[in-house]
Amino acid sequence: MSQLPPSPFSQRVRDGAAWLSGAGPESDVVISSRVRLARNLCGLPFVNRATPDDLGEVAKRVRGRAEALGAKGLAGGERGAGEACDRLWVDVHTLSALDRQLLVERHLISKELSKGDTPRGLIVSLPDERLSVMVNEEDHLRIQAVLPGLCLDEAWKVADRADDELEAGLDFAFHERFGYLTACPTNVGLGLRMSVMLHLPGLRLTGDIEKARRAAKDMSLTVRGFYGEGSEALGDLYQISNQTTLGKPEDAIHRELAAEIIPQVIQFERAARARLLQKRRSSLEDGVYRALGVLRACRLLTPEEALSLLSMVRLGVLMGLVTGVSEQAVNQLIVLTQPSHLQRLIGEEMDQQRRREARADLVRERLRGV
């Protein structure tokens, strides 16, 4: 197996991702909150009609504006005294396939941005990575803030501040009637998507998960899997977001999600967990301890198996059935067991068989003595 050369994120892999800390509000059900703003530059074609030279010009302008803001610009919101923040620019199109996939696994870029060799970029705030800007994805800019737990208010503040800082030096495409102009009609207006990532094993185990999915769709919400559009809900992880922005003010979108819909989903999931504990405790314990036993003893482990088993262990931790394991430790394993993170963590490029072995070794090490 060949040793991997350094990359911009080589030293950050061990830290996991800040949105997996488990420190936010309602974190037993809500893994993270995300606010994303879609923006395009005036005078340049949308990405799907742009030439490589056009895309290069977009990247040049955005990077120039970010650099002009200095060390304090695009810091990702207000910070306390002594909280240092830096900013990293990454030319995504020059990265290896492995490192592009690592950024996808870290939820810093989309699968769409990871494809192709035309100019594509990423700006990310360090060390917490709560703010990132994708350059030349579906739109010229995708400004996104991701924070742990249910905290759409704070995520909005982070994204909105970055938007203001960028717009002060860039001319965004805006129509007085329609608002911000975007490549996809459903984003026209505010160009705003608010979403939360939810862990819903209780609803799955009680057979109610499809009811929840249908109810969300009936309310014009989008329900996606762990990696967003087109992905499956691996590990009982779901993303729920608003579907359209045209004609809706930001506070209405926020109110629907943060104050009405997501609290109901949280209530349903907690009620499902309580029913399992009360009426099916033996079955629940068996599922949790079997999952923990497999993870502590296995010698081969696929990414899908890891997510499924870690989901049950996380449920056991949160319900007090498993002691000695932190929620954050399980959360971080959800990402660290993914293929690119695993290879960067070990420092080697590995084939599928070797990754299955290394993944099992990592999980056993992290859960040893539990």
C-alpha positions in Angstrom: 0.0 0.0 0.0 1.3 3.4 -0.9 1.8 6.3 1.5 -0.4 9.3 1.0 1.1 12.7 0.3 0.1 15.6 2.5 -3.1 17.5 1.8 -4.7 20.7 3.2 -6.8 18.5 5.5 -4.2 15.9 6.5 -3.7 17.2 10.0 -7.5 17.8 10.6 -8.8 14.3 10.1 -8.2 13.1 13.7 -10.3 16.0 15.1 -13.5 14.9 13.4 -15.9 17.6 12.4 -17.2 20.3 14.8 -20.8 19.7 13.8 -20.5 16.2 15.3 -19.6 17.4 18.8 -23.0 16.6 20.2 -22.9 19.9 22.1 -25.8 21.7 20.6 -29.5 21.9 21.7 -31.7 18.9 21.2 -28.6 16.9 20.2 -30.1 13.6 21.1 -32.2 13.8 17.9 -30.7 16.7 16.0 -27.1 16.1 14.8 -26.6 19.4 13.1 -28.3 22.5 11.6 -27.3 24.0 8.2 -28.1 27.3 6.5 -27.1 27.6 2.8 -27.3 30.7 0.6 -27.0 30.4 -3.2 -25.5 33.4 -5.0 -24.3 34.2 -8.6 -22.1 37.0 -9.9 -23.5 39.5 -12.4 -22.1 39.5 -15.9 -21.0 35.8 -15.9 -23.0 32.8 -17.1 -24.5 30.4 -14.6 -22.2 27.4 -14.0 -24.1 25.0 -16.3 -23.6 27.5 -19.2 -20.1 28.8 -18.3 -16.8 28.0 -20.0 -13.7 27.0 -18.1 -12.5 30.6 -18.5 -15.8 31.9 -17.0 -15.4 29.6 -14.0 -11.8 30.6 -13.5 -12.9 34.2 -13.4 -15.6 33.4 -10.8 -13.0 31.7 -8.6 -10.5 34.5 -9.1 -13.1 37.2 -8.0 -14.4 35.2 -5.0 -10.9 34.3 -3.8 -9.8 37.9 -4.2 -12.7 39.2 -2.2 -12.0 36.7 0.6 -8.4 37.7 0.7 -9.3 41.4 0.7 -11.3 40.9 3.9 -8.2 39.9 5.8 -7.8 37.5 8.7 -11.0 38.7 10.5 -13.2 38.4 7.4 -15.4 35.4 6.8 -14.8 34.3 10.4 -18.1 32.6 10.6 -19.9 34.8 13.0 -19.1 36.6 16.3 -16.5 34.9 18.4 -15.5 35.3 22.0 -12.3 36.9 23.3 -9.3 34.7 22.5 -11.1 32.6 19.9 -8.8 32.4 16.9 -10.1 31.9 13.4 -8.3 31.3 10.2 -9.5 30.8 6.6 -8.4 28.2 4.1 -8.8 28.4 0.3 -8.8 25.1 -1.5 -8.6 24.6 -5.3 -10.9 21.6 -5.3 -10.3 20.7 -9.0 -6.5 20.2 -8.2 -7.1 17.7 -5.4 -6.9 14.0 -5.6 -10.1 11.9 -5.9 -9.5 10.7 -2.4 -9.2 14.2 -0.9 -12.2 15.5 -2.8 -14.2 12.6 -1.3 -12.9 13.4 2.1 -14.4 16.9 1.8 -17.7 15.3 0.8 -17.6 13.0 3.8 -16.9 16.0 6.0 -20.0 17.7 4.5 -17.8 20.7 3.4 -18.6 20.2 -0.3 -21.3 18.4 -2.3 -20.8 15.4 -4.6 -21.5 17.7 -7.5 -18.5 20.0 -6.5 -16.2 17.0 -6.2 -16.6 16.1 -9.9 -14.8 17.4 -12.9 -11.6 19.3 -13.6 -13.0 22.8 -14.3 -12.0 25.6 -11.8 -13.8 24.9 -8.5 -13.0 26.2 -5.1 -13.7 26.0 -1.4 -13.3 28.5 1.4 -13.6 27.1 4.9 -13.2 28.7 8.4 -10.8 27.1 10.7 -10.5 25.5 13.2 -14.2 24.7 13.6 -15.3 24.5 9.9 -18.7 26.0 10.8 -18.6 28.2 7.7 -17.7 27.1 4.2 -18.2 28.6 0.7 -18.4 26.3 -2.3 -17.4 28.1 -5.5 -18.7 26.9 -8.9 -21.1 24.2 -7.7 -24.6 24.5 -9.2 -24.3 28.3 -8.5 -21.2 30.5 -8.4 -21.3 30.6 -4.6 -22.9 28.3 -2.1 -22.4 29.9 1.3 -23.1 27.4 4.1 -23.0 27.4 7.9 -23.2 24.1 9.8 -23.4 23.9 13.6 -24.1 21.1 16.1 -27.7 20.5 17.4 -30.8 22.5 16.6 -29.5 26.1 16.2 -30.8 27.4 12.9 -30.8 31.0 14.4 -27.0 30.9 15.0 -26.4 29.2 11.7 -28.4 31.9 9.9 -26.3 34.6 11.6 -23.1 33.0 10.5 -24.2 32.5 6.9 -25.8 36.0 6.7 -22.7 37.8 8.0 -20.5 36.0 5.4 -23.0 36.8 2.7 -22.9 40.5 3.6 -19.0 40.5 3.7 -18.8 38.9 0.3 -21.5 41.0 -1.3 -19.8 44.2 -0.2 -17.1 43.5 -2.7 -18.9 41.3 -5.3 -21.9 42.2 -7.5 -24.5 39.5 -7.0 -27.2 38.8 -9.6 -30.4 40.3 -8.1 -33.8 41.1 -9.5 -36.0 43.7 -7.8 -39.1 41.5 -8.2 -37.7 38.0 -8.0 -34.8 38.5 -5.6 -31.5 36.6 -5.9 -31.2 34.8 -9.3 -30.1 31.2 -9.1 -29.5 28.2 -11.5 -32.4 26.3 -10.0 -35.9 28.0 -10.0 -36.7 26.6 -6.6 -33.9 28.6 -5.0 -34.8 32.0 -6.6 -35.7 34.7 -4.1 -33.7 34.4 -0.9 -31.6 31.6 -2.4 -32.0 30.1 1.1 -32.1 26.5 2.3 -32.4 25.6 5.9 -31.9 22.0 6.9 -31.4 19.8 9.9 -29.8 16.4 10.1 -31.8 14.1 12.4 -31.0 10.7 13.9 -34.3 8.7 13.9 -33.7 5.1 15.0 -36.8 5.1 17.2 -39.1 5.9 14.4 -37.5 3.2 12.3 -37.7 0.5 15.0 -41.4 1.3 15.7 -42.3 1.3 12.0 -43.3 4.9 11.9 -40.4 6.3 9.8 -42.3 6.2 6.5 -45.2 8.2 8.1 -42.8 10.9 9.1 -41.3 11.0 5.6 -44.7 11.3 3.9 -45.8 14.0 6.4 -42.6 16.0 5.7 -43.2 15.8 1.9 -46.8 16.8 2.3 -45.6 20.0 4.0 -43.4 20.7 0.9 -40.2 19.7 2.7 -37.4 17.8 1.2 -36.2 14.6 2.9 -32.8 13.3 2.0 -30.2 10.9 3.2 -26.9 11.4 5.0 -25.1 12.9 2.0 -28.0 15.0 0.8 -29.7 14.9 -2.6 -29.9 11.4 -4.1 -28.4 9.6 -1.0 -29.8 7.0 1.2 -30.7 7.4 4.9 -27.7 5.3 6.2 -27.5 4.9 9.9 -31.0 6.3 10.4 -29.7 9.8 9.5 -32.1 12.0 7.6 -31.8 15.6 6.3 -35.0 17.7 6.2 -35.0 21.1 4.5 -37.3 23.7 2.9 -38.0 23.1 -0.7 -38.7 26.6 -2.2 -37.8 30.2 -1.2 -39.5 32.4 -3.8 -42.1 34.5 -2.0 -41.2 33.4 1.5 -39.4 35.6 4.0 -36.5 34.2 5.9 -38.3 34.3 9.2 -41.2 32.3 7.8 -38.9 29.5 6.6 -37.1 29.5 9.9 -40.4 29.5 11.9 -41.7 26.5 9.9 -38.6 24.4 10.5 -37.2 25.5 13.9 -40.4 26.3 15.7 -43.1 24.0 14.2 -41.9 21.0 12.2 -38.6 19.9 13.7 -39.9 20.1 17.3 -42.7 17.8 16.3 -40.3 15.3 14.7 -38.1 15.5 17.9 -41.2 14.8 20.0 -42.2 11.8 17.8 -38.7 10.3 17.9 -38.4 10.7 21.7 -41.9 9.2 22.2 -40.9 6.2 19.9 -37.7 5.7 22.0 -39.8 5.8 25.2 -42.2 3.2 23.9 -39.3 1.0 22.9 -37.9 1.2 26.4 -41.2 0.6 28.1 -42.8 -2.1 25.9 -39.9 -3.7 24.0 -36.9 -3.2 26.3 -35.5 -6.7 25.8 -35.6 -6.4 22.1 -34.1 -2.9 22.3 -31.3 -4.0 24.6 -30.6 -7.0 22.4 -30.2 -4.8 19.3 -28.0 -2.3 21.1 -25.7 -4.9 22.7 -25.5 -7.0 19.6 -24.3 -3.9 17.7 -21.8 -3.0 20.4 -20.6 -6.6 20.5 -20.0 -6.8 16.8 -18.1 -3.5 16.7 -15.9 -4.5 19.6 -15.1 -7.9 18.1 -15.3 -7.6 14.3 -12.3 -8.0 12.0 -13.9 -6.8 8.8 -16.4 -3.9 8.5 -17.9 -2.1 5.6 -19.0 1.6 5.7 -22.6 0.7 5.6 -22.3 -1.9 8.4 -20.4 0.7 10.5 -23.1 3.3 10.1 -25.9 0.9 10.9 -24.2 -0.5 14.0 -23.0 2.9 15.2 -26.6 4.1 14.9 -27.8 1.5 17.4 -24.9 2.1 19.8 -25.6 5.9 19.7 -29.2 5.1 20.6 -28.0 2.9 23.5 -25.7 5.7 24.8 -28.5 8.3 24.7 -31.0 6.0 26.4 -28.5 5.1 29.2 -28.1 1.5 28.1 -24.4 1.9 27.2 -22.1 3.6 29.6 -18.5 4.6 29.2 -18.9 5.8 25.6 -19.6 9.5 24.8 -22.1 10.7 22.2 -19.3 12.7 20.6 -17.1 9.6 20.2 -19.8 7.7 18.4 -20.7 10.7 16.3 -17.1 11.1 15.1 -16.8 7.5 14.2 -19.7 8.0 11.8 -17.3 10.2 9.7 -13.9 8.6 10.5 -15.1 5.2 9.3 -15.9 6.6 5.8 -13.3 5.5 3.1 -11.4 8.7 2.6 -11.2 9.7 6.2 -10.0 6.2 7.1 -7.2 6.3 4.6 -6.1 9.7 5.6 -6.2 8.7 9.3 -4.0 5.6 8.6 -1.9 7.5 6.1 -2.1 4.9 3.3 -4.1 4.4 0.1 -5.9 1.1 0.6 -7.9 -1.3 -1.4 -11.4 -2.2 -0.3 -10.4 -5.4 1.6 -7.7 -3.5 3.6 -10.1 -0.7 4.4 -12.6 -3.2 5.8 -9.8 -4.5 8.1 -8.6 -1.0 9.1 -12.1 0.2 9.8 -12.7 -2.7 12.1 -9.4 -2.0 13.9 -10.3 1.6 14.3 -13.7 0.9 15.8 -12.4 -1.7 18.2 -9.7 0.7 19.3 -12.1 3.6 19.9 -14.6 1.3 21.7 -12.1 -0.7 23.7 -12.9 -1.3 27.3 -16.6 -0.3 27.1 
